[in-house]
């Protein structure tokens, strides 16, 4: 079990969150949803940083010292300077008793951020295995440099690749990381559609130069929140996605046709994508389009905000299934600019990603009570079948099994809660006993939304009675 404990970091005052295969963070604006999502993304991505450091490291006794600087640099690149923050403590548990903590004690200096580990974070067997593999790689490199040609050179390169793969697997195991691809889908995704490709390239280059300058000196990072790293990763993935779609026919169905022997995605699944987009997606030399049944089309950059916000999520989802990757996806506001029915369809498609590959993980930040209602229905379908298997065929005809959620793999938290009496800043709103979202929370949200109408209706009813 992984979890994160946050004390007094920015808008997050006190939060303890268990991290499951599906994690939903709902709350008001400025309640800290994105901050928590970014923190989880940060800690889960550290295995790559450690791999790069340890692979180059020569003096093992300096390991815990050498990793601190790049961790702090990465942290500040995502969250900005700590100059304006009060003391904080953030602890990420990779397992029950293995954790990594970041602490700030004393204002006004980023260097005061401490990086602390549990006593067993780097256990001796892990370090000895890494050292043995590094020695093996060194021997392979020495043999490779001795003018080996042909099949012998190929075999040596393959041996090195396997040794590196073993090191990577050791780190993934240490960090509880089974993902081959991680991506943070930022809010405002429509910018990857609205701007021309040349502008995207210019923006990507500019952000890369900015980030490189910041990394030169940890104290040069001065802005409070810096999302350039997440933006540039998303821009790069967007560019790759468009190239793949263009190469294999331009649309979802055409893409699937090229890989249908290896991947099973039903026509119903593709139809749901068309329903969300209100048309069929195509990309060609003239650009991205949405085609309609009457043969007309609109360029995607001139389409609705909802179409532009959701298209990259859908493309990334299908491509990850085709490529059989184990993915971590953090999606901010998946409901952005979508009608509630489209929100329902999108959530069903996203849930299917985890049912197709149980090693996938999804973290969502949202403002939408509709999102919670959809998820609750998908959870409840599983519960009803578990209680009475005779309903299985009837339920699956109405809500296909591909969209059901296993309650054991689900967590949901409400943040802020300033409108709800007697509530804490961070509340677990998932009821493990019923396997659904707590009904009192859903009822409270509905009551808040309907309170004005009830007030007016009571006045109206009293007038009628008079």
N, C-alpha and C positions, 0 to 999 in steps of 0.2 A: 504494500500500500504506500503510495506517495501522497504527501500533503505539503502545504505551505502555511507558515505561521508568520503574520506580518503585524508589527507593532509600530504605529505612529510614522508611517511613510506616506508623505503627501496627503491625499484625501482619505487614505486608509488608516483608520485609527486603531482598530483591533480586529483581526480576522484570522480564522483558522479554517482552511478549506481542504477537503479531501479531493484528490484528483483522480477521477475515473475516466473510462473510455469516452463518455460523453459528460462534459461539464458545462453547465449553463449558469451564467452570471447575469442577473437581471437587476435593474435599479434605475433610479432617476439620473438625469444628467449630472455630471461632476460627482458621482457617488464612488468612483474609484474602480469601475468595471475594467476599463482599458488598462489601468495601472496594474491590477492584479493579473490580467491576461498576459501583459508584457513581462511581468516578473516570472510567471510560470514558463513562458517561452524562453526567457533568458536562462533560467536554471536548467531547463531540459536541453538547451543547445550547447552547454558547456563541455560535453564530452568531446566535441570537435576541437575546442580550444585546448583541452588537456592533451589530446592526442598529438597535436602539433608541437606543444611544449615538450612533452616527454620524449617524443621521437628525436628531438634535437638535443636533449639534455645529456650531459656527460657526467656531472657530479650528482648522484642520486640524493645525497644528504641535503642538497639545496632545493629539492623538489617543491616542498611546501612554500618556500620563499619565492621561487621562480614563477609559480603560477599566480601569485597574488596580483602582480602588476597587470597582466593582460585581462584578468577577471575584472579588476576595477575599471580598466579602460573600456571594456565592453559594456560594463554596467553604466558608466557615465555617458557613453555614446547613445544609449537607449533612453536614459532618464535625465540627462543634463547634470549640471553641477549640483553639489549638495550644500553649497554656500548658504542657501536660503532655507534649508531644512532644519528641523529640530532633530534631536537624537532619535535614531530609529534602529530597529533590529528586524531582520528578515531571515528566516530559517526555512530551508527546503529539505524535506526528508525524502531521500531517494529510497529508503527502506525504513523499517520501524526504528532502527537504532543507528543508521548512518545518515549524517546530515552535513550540510554546508551552510554557514551563516555569514551574513554581511551586517556589520554594525557601524553606526556613526556615533562617536562620543566627542562632543565639542564642535562648536559652530565655526564656519568660515574657512574650512580647508578640506578639499577632497581627499588629501592624503590621510586624513583621520579615519577614513573608512577601513575597517578591519575585516579581513577574510579569515574565518575560523572553520575548522573541520572537526568532526567527531573523531575520537581516538582511533577508530577502526576504519577511517575513510580509505586510507592506502594500506591495506593489509600486506604482510610480508610475502605471501604466496603470489599476490598480484604483481608486486615489484620484481620478484625473482623471475616470473614468467616473462615479463616485459624485457628484462635484461637479457635473458636467454634468447629471445626472439631478435633483439637488436644485435646481439653477437652473431647470430645466424645471418642476418641481413648484411652485416659488415663483411663476413666471409664470402657471401654471394657476390657482393660488389667488387671485392678484390679479385675474385675469379673472372667476373665479367670484364674487368679492365685488362685482362690478359689476352686480348685479341681473339676471343672466341667468336666463331662465325656459325651461321646456319642454325641447325636444329639444336646444337649445344647452347648457343646464345639464347635461343627461344626458351629452352628448358630452365636456364638460370633466371631469366626474367620472370617466368611463371612461378618459380620457387620464391622469388622476392615478393611477388604480388600476393602469394598465399600467406607469407609471413606477415606482411603488412595487414592483410585481412584479419589475421588472428589477433594482432595488436588492437585493431579497431573493434573487434568483437569483445575483447577483454574490457575495453573502455565502455562499450555499450552496456555490457553486463554490470559493470560497476555503477553506472549512472541509471540503470534501469531503462535504457533507451533501446527500443527495437524499431525505430523509424529510419527509413532510408531517405526520406524527404520531409523537410519541415518548412512551413510557409505561414506567414502572418498576413492574412487578407485584411488590409487596412480599410478604415472607413473612407468614403470618397473614392471608391474604385472606378467610378465613371470617368475619372481623369485619364485612365488608360485607354479609353475609347474616344473621348472628345478631342484629344490632341493628335496631331499628325505624327507619323512615325519619326520624322526628322526631329520634331520637338522632343519626343520621348528619348531619342538618342542623346540630344543635347542636355536634357535634364539629368539623365543617368550619368553622363560624363561629369557634369557640374557637381552632382552629389558625391560622386566617387572622389573627386579632388578635395572637396570639403572634408570628407571623412578621413582621408589620408592625412591632411594637415592637422586634424584634431588628434589623431593617434600619435603624432610626433611628441606631444607633451600632454600628459594627463591633466595638467592644470589649465590648459588652454580651452577646455570645454566650458563654456560660460552660460549657454542658454539653459532655461529650466527644463524644457522637454524637447528632445531631438528625435524625430521620427524618420530622418533621412535613411538610416540603415534599413528599416522596414520597407520604406518606399522603394529604395533601389533594388532590393531583393524581389519585390513584387513586380517592378518594371521588367527586370530580367526574365522572370518566369513568364510574364505576359508576352514578351517578345518570342520566347521559345514556343509557347502555346500556339501563337498565330502562325509561326513557321511550320509546325507540325500539321495543323489543320489545313494550311494551304498545300502542303506536300501531298496529303492523302485525301484529296477530293473537295475540301473546303467546308464540309458540313459534318454534323454528328453521325448521321447514318452512313455517309461515305467513309468516314474515319473508321467506324466499326466494321464496315465491309472488308477493309484491308486486314483486319485482325480477328475476324469472326471465328477462325479455327482455334484461336488461343483464348478468347474472351467471350463469356456468355453474358450479354446484356440484352434483356428482352425488349421487344418492340413497345410494350407498355411503358417501360422505363424511358425510352426515347420519346414516346408520345407525351409523357409528363413534362419533359424538357420543352417541347414545342408549346405546350399549354402555358408554361411559365413565361416563355418568350413571346407568346401570342403570334407565333410564326416559326419559320425555319431559318436557322443561322447558316450563312454562307460567307466565305472569304475568297477573293480572287485578286487579280492584279489591280482591280479598280478599288478595292477596299472591302470592308465588312458590311454585310447587309442582313436585313430580316426580310424573308420572302413570305408573301401572303398567298392564300389559296386561290385568289383571283388572278394570280400571275404577276401582280404588282409587287414592288418592294420599296423599302426605305433604307438608305445608308444608316448603319448603326449609330454613327456619330450624330445623326439627326433624329434618332429614335427617342423613346421615353427615358426618363431618368432611371426607372425601374429596370428596363432592359439593359441599360449600360452598367448598372450596379451589379446585376446578377450574372451577366454573361461569363465573366472570368471565373466565378465560382463553379459554374456548370462545366465549363471547358476543363478546368483543372481537375474536377472530380472525375470526369470520363477518362481523361488522359492518365490519371493515376491508376485507374482500374485497368486500362489497357497495358500500361507499363508494369503492372503488378508490384507497385511500390507499397511499402509500409509507411503510411503518412501520418504526420501530425499537422492538423490545420487549426489555426486560430482565426475565427471569422468575427469581425466586428460588425454588428448591426446587419445580419443577413436579411432582415426585413425591409431594409432601406428602400423606400419609394415603391413597395409592392403592395397590391391589394391583399386583404386577408386570405382569400382563396389561394393566391399565388404563394403566400407565406406558407400555407399548409403544404402545397405541392413541393416547395423547395425543401422544407424540413424532412419530408418523406424521402426525397432524393438523397439528402445528406445522411440520414439514418441508414439508408441502404448501403452507403459506402462502408459503414462499420460491419454490416451483416455480410457483405461480400468478402471483406478481409478483417477478421477480428483483431488484427494487430494495428489497425488504424485507430487514431484518436482525434476527437473533435472537441474544441473549446469554443463556446459562443458567448458573446456579450450582446445584450439586447435590451431594448426599452419596451418590447411588445408583449402584452399579455396574451395575444393570439399565439405567439410562439410557444408559450407555456401550455396553452390549451391543447395545441396540436400534439406536443410531446406527451402530455398527460394521456391523451387518447391512445397513443402508440404504446405507452406503458400499460395502460388498462387492458388493452387487447391481450397482452401477454398474461396478465393476471387472470382474466376471465377464462382463458384456455387452460391455465394451470389448475384452476378450481373445478372446471368441468370440461373435460376433453371432448365431450359430445358436441360442443359448440365450435370445435376447431375448424371444420370445413366451412361452416356458415360465416365465421369471422374472417377467415382467410379469403373468402370470395368477396368480402366487403373491404377489408383492410389486408392486403397481401402480406404474407409472413416476412417478405423482404423489408417491410417498413416497421416491424415490431421492435420494441426496445426491451432488452433484458434488464430488469430493475437492478440487478447486481452490478451492472456496468454504468450506472447513471448517478449523477449528483447535480444538485441545483441549489444556488444560494441567492438570497435577496440582499442587496446592499443599500445603505442609506436609510430607507424606511422612515423618513421624517414625517410621512403622512399617516403612519400606522402607530397607534398608541401602544405603550408598553412593549416596544420592540427594541432589539439591539441593532447596532450598526450592520453586523453581518449575521444573517440567520439562515440556517439550513432549512430549506423548504421542501425537502424530500422526506416522505414518510416511509421508512424501511419496512414497517409492519404491513402496510397496504401495498407497497411497491408503486406508489403514485405520488404526485406532488400534493403537498398538504392542502386539503380542501379548504381549511379556514383561511389560508393565504389567498387562494383563488377567489373565495367568497369576499374577502376583505377588499381585494382589488376591484371586483365587480361592484361592491357597495360604494367605493370611492367614486368610480366612474358614473354610477347611477344616482348619487346623492342629490345633485341639483334637480334632476327630473323628479325624484321622490318628493323633494321640498315643494316644487311647483304643483305636483299632482295632489298633494295633501291640501294645499290652498284651494286648488280647483274643486276638489271633492267637498270641502267645507262650504264653498260658495253654492254648490249644487244642493247640498243639504239644507242651506238657509233658504 
